[in-house]
């Protein structure tokens, strides 16, 4: 279990035990981090993760509160967590992507135009600041490569496989330290291989990229 996951578990335990009640405000960041025995950065990531599934409510300029935990909110949170931790279909979908995406990237190395390469470079460096912004750019990056493969059926298949894994990408972004820096570095490597018109290198880098996500998900859902 990562330090962030440990912090998430401890906050959830405080809520379940009644130490933190619905609607109550969390203690100051420094105090809560000390009480949980985690760094402030790990606590911050845990809060982001729990706010994503609506267990915590972050109010800018006011503080962080335990959500009302009304039935609808709880169902949303439970649905998210059950889907992430118990549904093997996300790993199965990534397994299919692991087969198809490197092939599409190798094709793109042969067929991608200079204009498409320039556009792809703009999708490597994220312009947004939120996890959702970064995931949206990630989806666009992979869609652009699939489209440049020149195979419309393959591009359509990959597009249909991208959305079901969006929640897993969001969860990785808020719980794994350095996840997006690593993703950006891997995207740069894929771009370089495409610019070099090297299908084998493009295939290898795309394979390593998807395999890394699968390995993280297998650990996180285990």
N, C-alpha and C positions, 0 to 999 in steps of 0.2 A: 504494500500500500504506500502511495506517495505521501509526502508531507501534506500536500493540499488535500488529498482524499482523507487523511487523518483529521485535518481541521474540519472538513465537511461533516464527517461522522460525529465529531465532538459537538458541533453546533446542533446537529439534528438530535443528538442525545439530550442536550440541554432543553430543547423544545419539547421532546417527548416526555421528559421527567417533570416538566412544568416550571423548571428554573427560568426559562424564557417563555412567557405566555403570548398568545396571539395579540398583536397590537402593541406589544412592549418594544421599547427601544433597546438596541444592543449597547453594551458598555462601550466606552471609548476604545478605539482601535488598539492603542498601546496596552490598555488594561486587559482587554479580552485576549490579545495575543499572548500576554504573560500568563494569564489564567489557563489558557489552552496549551501552553508550552510550545508555541509555534512562532515563526517569524511574522512580522507584520505583512511582508509580501505574500507569504503563504495564506495568511488570514484573508488578505484582500482578494486573492484568487478564489478562495472558498466562498466568500460572500458573493462574488460575481457568479459563481456556479449556482449557488442556491437562489440568487435573484433570477437567474435564467429560467428556473423551473418554478418560480413564483412562491417559493417558501419564504424568502426574504424580500423586503421592499426597500430599495435604496432611494432615498429622497434627497436630491441635490440640495446642499446648503442646510439640511435639517438633520440627517442621520440615517441610520439603517434600522428598520423595524421588522419584527416578525409579522408576516402577512396575516390577514384575518383568518386564513385557513378555512374559508367557507368551502362547502362541498365541491363547487365547480373548480375552485383553485386547487384543492387537494387532488381532485380527479386528474386535472391537467398534469400536476407534478408526478403523481403516481404513474400515469400513462407514460410520461417521458422516461422515468427511471426504469419501469418494467420493460419498456421497449429497448432501452439501452442495455440493460444488464441481462435480460433473459431471452431476447429475441435473436436467435442465431441468423435470421435472415439478413441482417446488416453485414455480418461477416461473409455470408454467402454471396451477397451482392458485390462486396469488395473483392471476393474471389473471382467473380466474373470480370470485374474491372481489371484485375491483375492480369487476366488473359488478353482482354481486348485493348486496353489503353496503350500498352507498349507497342502493339501492332499498329494502332492508329498513329502513334507518335513517329514510328519508323516510316510510315507512309507520308506523314507530313514533312519529314526531312527531305523527301523526294519532290513533293508537290507544292509546298508552301511558297507563296510569292514573297518578294521583298516587302511589299506593303503589309502583308499579313504578319510578317516577322516584326516589323516596326510596331504594329498594333499590339502584338503579343508582349513586346518589351514593356509597353505601358501598363500591362496587367500584372507585371512581376512586382513592381513597387506599389504597395497599397496606398491609396489616397485617404481612406477612412481611418477612423481611430477606434471604432467599436469592433467587438468580435464579429458581430453580424456583418459589418462592412467588409472585414477581411475575408470572411467565408464567401460573401457574394463575389468578391474579386477572384477568389480561388475557383469558384464554379465557372466564372467567365473564362479564366485562363484555360481550363481543361476543355471547355466547350469550343474555344477558338482553335485548339490543336485538333480536336476531332473533326471540326468542319474543314480544316485545311488538309485533312487526309485524302480528300477527293472521293471518299466513299460515303455516300449519303446514308446508306443503310447502317453502316458502322457508326457514323456520327449520331444517328437517331437512337440507336441502341445505347450508346454511352450517355446521351442526354437523359434517357429514361432511367438510367442507373444512378445518375448524380443526385437527384432530389431526395431519394430515400435515405441517403447517407448524410444529409445536411445536418441533422440533429447530432450525429456522432461527431461531425467536424466542429460544431459549436461547442460540444462538451469537451473535446480535446483542447480547443482554444482557450477555454476558461479554467481548465484543471491542470494542464501539462505546461510546466514552466519552459519557456523557449520554443514552444511548438510552432509559432508563426515565424520566428526567425529562421528556424530549421526549414520550414516550408518555402520561405522566400529564397533561401540559399539553393534548395533543390530545384525550384522553378528556374532560377538563373542558370543552373547547370543544364537543364533541359533546353532552355533557349539557346545556350551556347552550342549544344549539339545540333540543334535544328539549323542554326546559322552556319554551322560548318558543313551542312548537308551530309551528315554522317548518320545513316539509318541505324547502324548497329549500336553506336554510342547513344543515340536518342532512345532506342528500345531499352538499353540497359539502365539508363537513368530514370526512365519512366517506370520501369519494373521496380527498381529500388525505392522509388517514391511511394508507389501504391503499397508495396510490401511493408514499408515502414509504418504506414497507417494501420495496416492489418495487424502487425505485431503489437502496436500500442493498444488497439481495440481488444485484442485477445487477452492482454494483461489486465486491462481496465474492467472488462466484463467477466473476468474469471473469479 
